[in-house]
Amino acid sequence: MRLIVTEKNNSAKKIADILGNGGATSDRTFRVPYYKWTDAEGGEHMTIGLKGHVLGPAFPEGYSNWQKTDLHDLIDAELIKEPTDKNVVKAIKKVAKEADELVIATDFDREGELIGLEALEEMLDANPELGDREGTADGSLEIKRARYSALTKEEIERAFADLDTLSYPLANAGAARQDIDLLWGATLTRA
């Protein structure tokens, strides 16, 4: 099955309507909607929408009281990643177990790239047989990236006809910005 992961539910539904020619069915897992259809060649497809970021940076337990934490310790803290919505994480892990092809179809920007990487890492964690960030050596799993700037029929069809790969440098830039926002925001608030 080809699993398409979008940033929001409305994108998942719209892509399913377009690529499924109006024949997609809907269901839910862990209260997260998804859409399924079969194409003319008999291939199964599913779209599932996230709710923005899958993971967010957080301070480890020892930093919960910023008033008592030295500013130098706060700015140098090793951040951890925590789920932003546990149901979304459970849902993407569950549907990943059925996938043999992954398409990241999050927004076409730095944040979208990072959200796609967060989802990808959770899905690969749930099903290690799928491979790693780059796919599998034998080519049994394909991890692709759909890049579109509008949810129109023409734009979606073009994006899925010309799939790309995830940009790890762009995703990592988004992660660095996110970490810096938390570290400096907490430190300056504390100061």
TORNUSE-673559 format. One line per 4 residues: number of its first residue (from 1); their letters; for each residue x, y, z of N, C-alpha, C. Coordinates in steps of 0.001 Angstrom, whole numbers, plus 524288, in hexadecimal, padded with zeros to 5 digits. Example, Ala and Ser with C-alpha at 12.3 -4.5 7.8 and 13.67 -1.06 7.14 Angstrom:
<pts>
1 = as = 83386:7E9C6:81E78:8300C:7EE6C:81E78:83390:7F31C:81E78 ~ 83232:7F736:81BA8:83566:7FBDC:81BE4:83264:8001E:81EBE;
</pts>
This chain:
<pts>
1 = mrli = 8033C:7FB66:80000:80000:80000:80000:80370:804E4:80000 ~ 801D4:808C7:7FD10:80489:80DCD:7FCF8:80208:81143:8012C ~ 80531:812ED:804F7:80366:81645:80934:80533:81BD7:8082C ~ 8016C:81F6A:807F9:8027E:824EF:80706:80155:827E0:80C14;
5 = vtek = 8053D:82A98:80E18:804C0:82D6F:81305:804AA:83343:811E5 ~ 80084:835D5:813A5:7FFFE:83B74:812DC:80054:83E47:8181C ~ 800C3:84360:817DF:80171:84679:81C9E:7FC55:8473F:81F9B ~ 7F7FC:8473C:81CC4:7F2E3:84837:81F27:7EED4:84491:81CBE;
9 = nnsa = 7EA8C:843BB:81F88:7E672:84050:81D9A:7E3FB:84252:81890 ~ 7E31E:8477D:81829:7E09D:8497A:81368:7E3EF:84853:80E90 ~ 7E91A:8485B:80F1D:7EC91:846FF:80AB8:7EC1A:8413D:80963 ~ 7EBD9:83DE7:80D60:7EB50:83844:80C7B:7E642:83722:80990;
13 = kkia = 7E208:83998:80B3C:7DCF6:838BA:808BB:7DCFB:83AA5:8031A ~ 7DF1D:83F44:8023A:7DF2B:84189:7FCEE:7E282:83E31:7F93A ~ 7E710:83C79:7FB0B:7EA73:8392E:7F7C6:7E7C3:83400:7F69A ~ 7E51E:831BF:7FA7C:7E23E:82CDB:7F998:7DDDB:82DA4:7F5A3;
17 = dilg = 7DB10:83210:7F608:7D6E3:83330:7F24A:7D905:833B6:7ECC1 ~ 7DD78:8365D:7EC41:7DFBD:8373D:7E711:7E20C:8323A:7E4D9 ~ 7E58F:82FC1:7E7C1:7E832:82B18:7E5B0:7E4A3:8264F:7E589 ~ 7E0B6:82636:7E8F4:7DD05:821D7:7E90A:7D84C:822C6:7E59F;
21 = ngga = 7D862:82707:7E28A:7D419:82864:7DF00:7CECD:82849:7E1BB ~ 7CEA3:82A3C:7E684:7C9C9:82A88:7E96E:7C80D:8256E:7EBE3 ~ 7CB38:8214C:7EB56:7C99F:81C28:7ED52:7CC26:81A8A:7F26E ~ 7CEA2:81E23:7F523:7D140:81CC6:7FA0C:7CD41:81C0A:7FE6A;
25 = tsdr = 7CE49:81843:801BF:7CB13:81773:80661:7CE08:81990:80B16 ~ 7CB28:81AF5:80F2F:7CDB9:81D1E:813CF:7CCD4:8199E:81887 ~ 7D084:819E2:81C12:7D036:81702:820F9:7D3A0:819E7:824E7 ~ 7D432:817C6:82989:7D76D:81A2B:82D9B:7DA74:815F3:83073;
29 = tfrv = 7DEF7:8176F:83260:7E1DF:81435:83603:7E3FD:817DB:83A37 ~ 7E34D:8167F:83F13:7E4D0:819D3:84376:7E2A9:81F65:842C6 ~ 7DDE3:81FBD:840D2:7DB29:824B7:83FED:7DDAC:8281D:83BB5 ~ 7E112:825E5:83893:7E393:828BF:83448:7E147:826C0:82F27;
33 = pyyk = 7DED6:82A31:82C02:7DC78:82872:82718:7E08F:826D2:8230D ~ 7DF11:82308:81FD3:7E238:82198:81B4F:7DE94:8202E:816DB ~ 7E0C0:82000:8121B:7DDB1:81F2D:80D5D:7E060:81B06:80A15 ~ 7DD46:81752:807FB:7DF76:81303:804E1:7DCAE:812AE:7FF9E;
37 = wtda = 7DF98:810F6:7FBB1:7DD6A:80FED:7F690:7E107:80C31:7F3A8 ~ 7DEF8:809F8:7EF83:7E1FD:8068E:7EC11:7E1F6:8090B:7E6AB ~ 7E694:80921:7E421:7E6CF:80B8A:7DEF1:7E5A5:80783:7DAB1 ~ 7E5C9:8093E:7D5CA:7E469:805EC:7D155:7E7F3:80129:7D0D5;
41 = egge = 7ECCD:8019C:7D29D:7F072:7FD36:7D24E:7EFE6:7F998:7D702 ~ 7EC43:7FAAB:7DA75:7EB70:7F755:7DF06:7EECD:7F8B8:7E3B3 ~ 7F1A0:7FD11:7E363:7F4E8:7FEA6:7E7C7:7F1B9:8012A:7EC17 ~ 7F2F6:7FFC2:7F0E2:7F049:8020A:7F55F:7F333:806EB:7F72E;
45 = hmti = 7F02C:80AD9:7F8A5:7F256:80FD7:7FA64:7EF81:8118F:7FF4E ~ 7F24F:81466:802A0:7F004:816A7:80755:7F27E:81BF6:80848 ~ 7EF3E:81FCA:809BE:7F14A:824C6:80B9A:7EFB8:8255F:81151 ~ 7F338:8279D:8144B:7F21E:828D1:819C0:7F45E:82E30:81AE1;
49 = glkg = 7F160:8315B:81D9A:7F30F:836A1:81ED7:7F4F8:8370E:8246F ~ 7F920:839EB:8250B:7FB40:83AFD:82A38:7F877:83FC6:82C69 ~ 7FA3A:8419F:830D2:7F83A:8467E:83315:7FCD8:84A1F:833EC ~ 7FFBB:84B1C:82FB2:8047B:84E39:8301B:808F9:84AD9:831FD;
53 = hvlg = 80C3E:84D03:83557:810DB:84A2F:83729:80F5C:84532:83A09 ~ 8123E:84110:83906:8117B:83C06:83BA2:81464:83C05:840D2 ~ 818FE:83E5C:840D0:81C4A:83EAF:84579:81DC3:8445E:8466B ~ 81E96:845A0:84B48:82050:84AD9:84C99:824D4:84AA2:8506B;
57 = pafp = 8285A:84E72:85020:82CBD:84E7B:853CC:82AD9:84FDC:8594B ~ 82D5A:84D84:85D2D:82BF9:84E89:862A0:830E1:84DF2:865F6 ~ 830C1:85068:86A74:83508:84FBF:86E2B:83455:84A9B:8710F ~ 838A8:84804:87266:8383C:8434A:8759E:83625:844AE:87B0D;
61 = egys = 834C6:840B2:87E0F:83253:84169:88324:83524:84539:886C6 ~ 83A33:84517:886FD:83D21:84849:88AA7:83CBE:84E24:889BB ~ 83A3C:84FC8:88587:839EB:85553:8842C:8346A:85780:884CF ~ 8311A:854CD:887B3:82BA7:85676:88801:82AE4:85B9D:88AE9;
65 = nwqk = 82E62:85CF0:88E6C:82DEE:861E5:89138:8321A:865A5:88F28 ~ 83090:868F2:88B75:83446:86C8A:8890F:83651:87092:88CED ~ 8333A:871DC:890DE:834E0:875C8:894B6:8399E:873F8:897D1 ~ 83A3F:86EE4:89874:83E95:86CCC:89B8A:84307:86AB2:8982C;
69 = tdlh = 84283:86B1D:8931B:8467A:8690A:88F8E:84A28:86D65:88DE7 ~ 84F1F:86C6C:88E58:85306:87032:88CA2:85257:87137:886CA ~ 852C4:87619:88536:851F4:8777F:87FB5:855A9:8749F:87C0C ~ 85A83:873DB:87DB3:85E48:87111:87A65:85CA8:86B67:879AB;
73 = dlid = 85A8D:86909:87DC2:858A7:863A4:87D56:853E8:86356:879C3 ~ 85087:8673D:87A2B:84BC8:86755:87700:84D16:867AB:87132 ~ 850AA:86B2E:86FCC:851F5:86BEE:86A43:854FA:8674E:86807 ~ 857BC:86467:86B66:85AD2:85FF1:86997:857FD:85AB6:86A32;
77 = aeli = 85319:85AD4:86BAD:85030:855F6:86CA7:84FB2:852AD:867B9 ~ 85024:84D95:86864:84F1A:849DF:86421:84931:84915:863E5 ~ 846C3:84AC1:85FC3:84119:84A59:85F4F:83F75:844D0:85DE9 ~ 83AB1:84382:85F45:83862:83E83:85DBE:833CD:83FB7:85A1D;
81 = kept = 831E6:83BC9:85765:82D58:83C6B:853FD:828C4:83987:8567A ~ 82457:83C2E:856B2:81FA2:839E5:858F0:81B3F:83A2F:854EC ~ 817BA:8364C:854F1:8133B:8367B:8515F:80FD1:83B39:85279 ~ 80DF2:83DB6:84E5F:80A63:8421C:84F07:804C3:84037:84F97;
85 = dknv = 80392:83BA6:84D62:7FE68:8393D:84DD1:7FF3C:83354:84DB5 ~ 7FE80:830D4:85217:7FF9E:82B32:8527F:7FC2F:827F2:84EDD ~ 7F762:8299F:84DE0:7F403:826B2:84A4E:7F61A:826CA:844BD ~ 7F836:82B36:84319:7FA77:82B97:83DD7:7FF24:827EC:83D6A;
89 = vkai = 80276:827DD:84157:8070B:8246C:8413E:8054A:81EB5:840FE ~ 8017A:81D37:8442F:7FF89:817D1:84419:7FD2B:8167C:83EC8 ~ 7FA49:81A29:83C8F:7F7BA:8193A:83784:7FBA9:8186B:83325 ~ 7FF9B:81BD3:832C0:80354:81B33:82E6D:806AE:81656:82F25;
93 = kkva = 807C1:814F0:833FE:80AB5:8101B:834EC:80780:80B5C:83346 ~ 80269:80B85:83466:7FF09:80725:832FB:7FE9D:80685:82D0D ~ 7FD8E:80AC8:82A44:7FCD9:80A57:82499:80201:80948:821D1 ~ 80659:80ACF:82429:80B78:809CB:821C0:80C89:803F7:82149;
97 = kead = 80A3F:800E8:824B3:80B23:7FB3D:8249A:808DA:7F8B3:81FBA ~ 80537:7FB62:81D13:802CE:7F950:81851:80571:7FB49:81357 ~ 808EF:7FF14:813DA:80B15:801CC:80F47:80FB7:7FEF8:80CE2 ~ 81019:7FF61:807B8:814D9:7FDBC:80505:8170E:8023B:801C2;
101 = elvi = 81452:8069F:801DC:8163A:80B69:7FF58:81451:81005:80293 ~ 817C2:813B6:803A0:81667:8185A:806A9:81718:81D36:80356 ~ 81337:820AF:8038E:81396:825C4:800F7:81294:829F2:80511 ~ 81666:82D3E:805E6:815D2:831A6:8096B:81384:8361B:8062D;
105 = atdf = 80EE4:837ED:807B2:80C29:83BF7:804B0:80AA6:84082:80843 ~ 80E4D:84206:80B97:80D71:84672:80F13:80E4B:84B87:80C0E ~ 80D3F:84FF0:80EA5:80DC0:854FC:80C06:8133A:855B6:809BF ~ 81379:858C1:8059A:8184D:85997:802AE:81B49:85E33:80507;
109 = dreg = 81D60:85D5A:809C1:82094:86143:80C5C:8240A:85E84:8105F ~ 8273D:8618A:8131C:82AE8:85F56:816E6:8280B:85C51:81B2E ~ 823C7:85E8D:81D32:820CF:85BF1:82151:81E58:856EF:81F3A ~ 81C4C:8571A:81A86:819F9:85273:8182A:81DEA:84E0E:81783;
113 = elig = 822A4:84F83:8160D:826CB:84BA1:8156D:8280F:84916:81AAF ~ 82853:84C54:81ED3:82965:84A4B:8240F:824EE:846E1:825F8 ~ 82022:84882:82530:81B9F:84562:826CD:81BAF:84029:823F1 ~ 81CFF:84030:81EF3:81D67:83B4E:81BFC:82194:837B5:81E2E;
117 = leal = 82607:839E8:81FAA:82A3D:836C5:821F2:828A2:83496:8273D ~ 825F5:837B8:82A6C:82419:835CE:82F7B:82077:83121:82EBD ~ 81CCC:83198:82B1A:8192A:82D4B:82A06:81C18:8288E:827F6 ~ 81FB7:8296E:8245B:822B8:82529:8221A:825A1:8221B:82655;
121 = eeml = 82836:824DB:829D9:82B3E:8222B:82DE4:827BC:81F08:83184 ~ 82314:820FA:832B5:81F63:81E00:835F3:81D78:81920:8330C ~ 81C74:819A8:82E00:81A9A:81530:82AF1:81ED7:81110:82A6C ~ 823AD:812BB:8298E:827FA:80F01:82924:82910:80C67:82E60;
125 = danp = 82844:80F3E:832A7:828DB:80D0A:837DB:824C5:808C9:838CB ~ 82012:80998:836DD:81BD8:805D0:83794:81C8E:800EF:83447 ~ 81F1D:8018B:82FDE:81FC1:7FD2C:82C44:8254D:7FD43:82A11 ~ 82928:7FB64:82D1A:82EA5:7FB92:82B67:82FB1:7F8A8:82649;
129 = elgd = 82C47:7F50B:824EC:82D01:7F22F:82003:82C5B:7F5B4:81B41 ~ 82A07:7FA44:81C0F:82963:7FDE3:817B5:82E97:80015:815DE ~ 8326B:8005F:81951:8378A:80268:817CC:83941:806B1:81B70 ~ 83BE7:80A88:8193B:83DC1:80EF9:81C45:83C51:813F9:8195B;
133 = regt = 83E7A:8184C:81AFB:83D2C:81D54:8189A:83DBB:81D5A:812AF ~ 84176:81A78:810B3:8428E:81A99:80B12:83F93:8166B:80807 ~ 83CAB:8130D:80AB4:83A09:80EBB:80812:83D0D:809BD:808FE ~ 83BDC:805C2:80616:83E90:800CB:806BE:8426A:7FFE4:80254;
137 = adgs = 84673:7FD09:80390:84A86:7FBF7:7FFAE:8485E:7F8E3:7FB0A ~ 844A3:7F565:7FC05:8428B:7F236:7F7C2:83E1C:7F4F3:7F4D0 ~ 83CE5:7F9BE:7F655:838EC:7FCB1:7F38E:8335A:7FB08:7F4CA ~ 83295:7F7CB:7F8D2:82D59:7F5EB:7FA03:829E4:7FA27:7FC65;
141 = leik = 82C32:7FE2E:7FE89:82930:80296:80085:82B01:8077B:7FDC1 ~ 8273D:80A84:7FC2F:8288C:80F89:7F9DF:82673:813D5:7FD64 ~ 829CF:8177F:7FECD:82823:81C11:801BC:82881:820A9:7FE01 ~ 82414:822E0:7FCC7:823D9:82718:7F8FB:821AB:82C09:7FB87;
145 = rary = 82221:8305F:7F8BE:8203E:8356B:7FA98:81D0A:837EA:7F64B ~ 81821:83923:7F778:814CC:83C02:7F3D0:8151E:841C6:7F531 ~ 81691:844F7:7F166:81713:84A98:7F250:812F4:84D74:7EF11 ~ 80F67:85007:7F1CE:80B37:852F4:7EF43:80A68:85805:7F23E;
149 = salt = 80852:85BEA:7EF91:80778:860EA:7F227:801B2:8625D:7F279 ~ 7FE5B:85F1A:7F045:7F8B4:8600D:7F091:7F5EA:85AC5:7F04E ~ 7F15D:85A81:7F2B4:7EE55:855A1:7F2B1:7EA77:8559A:7EE23 ~ 7EC8D:85686:7E96E:7E951:8563F:7E4B9:7EA62:85113:7E1F7;
153 = keei = 7E6B5:84F67:7DED5:7E744:84A7D:7DBFD:7EC43:84A7C:7D8B5 ~ 7ED33:84EA8:7D5E2:7F1C7:84EFB:7D27E:7F6D8:84EAB:7D5A1 ~ 7F713:85192:7D9F1:7FBD5:851CA:7DD1C:7FCE5:84C8D:7DFD5 ~ 7F8D9:84A1A:7E1DC:7F988:84506:7E47E:7FB1B:840DC:7E08A;
157 = eraf = 7F890:840B4:7DC1E:7F9FC:83CD6:7D81A:7FF90:83DA7:7D641 ~ 80137:8429D:7D58F:80697:843B8:7D402:80A69:841EB:7D836 ~ 8094A:84321:7DD21:80CCF:841B6:7E174:80D75:83BD2:7E1E7 ~ 8093F:838E1:7E148:80993:83331:7E1D3:80BAA:8308D:7DCED;
161 = adld = 80BA9:8334F:7D88A:80E16:83138:7D3D0:813FA:83219:7D3E4 ~ 815BF:835D0:7D723:81B44:83741:7D757:81D24:8373D:7DD07 ~ 81CF3:832A8:7DF8D:81E85:8323A:7E508:8245B:83310:7E5A5 ~ 825CE:83570:7E9F8:82B29:836D6:7EB3D:82CC2:833D5:7F01E;
165 = tlsy = 830E9:83586:7F2A4:83293:8332F:7F792:8326F:8375A:7FBD6 ~ 83233:8359B:800A8:83228:83921:8051E:8375E:83BFF:80565 ~ 83734:84102:8069F:83BF9:8441A:80731:83D8E:8442A:80CEC ~ 8415B:840EF:80E57:84321:840B8:813C4:845AA:845D6:8157A;
169 = plan = 848BC:84881:8123F:84AD8:84D8D:813EF:84687:8518A:81535 ~ 84265:851A7:8121B:83E15:85543:8131A:83B3C:853BC:81823 ~ 83A43:84EAC:818EA:837B9:84CD3:81DB8:83B1E:84E02:82275 ~ 84033:84D22:82201:843C3:84E30:8265D:84404:85407:8279B;
173 = agaa = 8438F:85760:8239B:84360:85D07:82484:83E80:85E6A:827A6 ~ 83A1F:85BEB:82665:83551:85CCA:82957:835E1:85B08:82EF8 ~ 83871:85690:82FD4:83941:85488:83521:83CD7:85825:83838 ~ 840EA:85A24:835BB:84489:85DB2:83866:841BA:862AE:83A0C;
177 = rqdi = 83E7C:864D4:8369B:83B89:86982:837E7:837DE:8687B:83C7F ~ 83552:863FB:83C6F:831BA:86286:8409D:83494:8620F:845DF ~ 83915:85F87:845DA:83C2E:85EF1:84AA5:83E17:8643A:84CA3 ~ 83FFD:86779:8490F:841EC:86CA9:84A91:83D82:86FF2:84CE0;
181 = dllw = 838DF:86FA3:84A82:83468:87284:84C9D:83353:870FD:85245 ~ 83374:86BF1:85367:8326A:86A32:858BE:836D5:86BBF:85C6F ~ 83BAA:86A94:85AEF:84019:86BB9:85E68:84084:8718D:85FA0 ~ 8407F:874CE:85B8A:84104:87A6B:85C6E:83C26:87CC2:85EC9;
185 = gatl = 8379D:87AD3:85D2C:832BE:87CC5:85F76:83281:87BCA:86548 ~ 833F4:8770D:866EB:833E9:875BE:86C80:8380D:878E6:86F65 ~ 83C99:8794F:86D1B:840E0:87C21:86FB4:83F9A:881E4:8704B ~ 83D99:88452:86C2B:83C54:889E7:86C7E:837AC:88AD7:87014;
189 = tra = 833E0:8874D:87018:82F8A:887C1:873BB:83179:88776:87954 ~ 834F1:883CE:87A48:83738:88306:87F7A:83A68:887E0:8810E ~ 83D59:889FF:87D5B:84097:88E8F:87E87:83D2C:89342:87FD2;
</pts>
